[in-house]
């Protein structure tokens, strides 16, 4: 049985929801993916891995939390993705005085019609950039909980659908604590990936110095290379990428093991299991493959799982980290040894 794009193994069998993509379809996906990555790379120098991982998150239909020190290009990456797509995008600058209605929208009474009219908030776009998301109050942060999971906003008991594709690209500074509020676990779990960009190399930083225009100006001049319809079709294709039953079981073994770790007070949720499978499918398609490998899962697991692993106070005092625990788990968990390949095409 297959739920939300993930093969649910019953015994030793798994049933595919749809026919696997053809070689031509996967090649088209990989070509479009590379075109989009190359466009973003025009304004984010020397970070091809970060770009590809962010786009993997997009085509896995997930949300991305960019967490890094100031000045390394978090907002540049988020805006570059938005400018590279023909869909709509909105930027929400999260501040302590931001209200939930600024995010979701509000009903306003129209005296001319004697009716209430809904005025959409900032989340009604294909790409929503939440800049410095941890500077808003917990009440305002909670306004994102419904839309990030259900792709809808409920205002005065009336649900309003957001456009698809829909992605929240949020940034936060992990080292600054004054005037910030920690994201609640429920919201952190709604981010498919947490990604750090890192400092550029010396050569890349020199190239930035000698750039003709500032990165901000370059982003504003980026042209769109894919439309919203193209993104929707590419997302649909990732659902058809094959995950062998042994690899589906491998994912479940990893996530379920975190729930019994003594160093953790909260392990990975089933949402994390589904997210890792979806990300692995998109990652495989971007590599021009119609099937997922164990290496895809091991590559993505730290980005998808670690922010969902909440340490106990004792483990924090001992200097442990969720990444350290996950890497140890990956080392201890046997990787499926049988050959993993997609089904044959006719």
Secondary structure, DSSP 4 states (H G I P E B T S, - for coil): -EETTEEPPBTTB---SSPPPPHHHHHHHHHHHHHHHHHHHTTSTT-HHHHHHHHHHHHTT--EEEE--TTSSHHHHHHHHHHTBSS-EEEEE--TT--HHHHHEEEEEETTTTEEEEEE-TT-SSEEEEETGGGS-HHHHGGGHHHHHHSEEEETTEEEEPPSS-EEEEEE-TT--TT--PPPHHHHTT-SEEE---PPPHHHHHHHHT-SS-HHHHHHTPPP-B-HHHHHHHHHHHTTSB--HHHHHHHHHHHHHHTT-TTEEE---HHHHHHHHHHHHHHHHHTT-SB--HHHHHHHHHHHHGGG-EEPHHHHHTT--HHHHHHHHHHHSPPP-S---PPP--
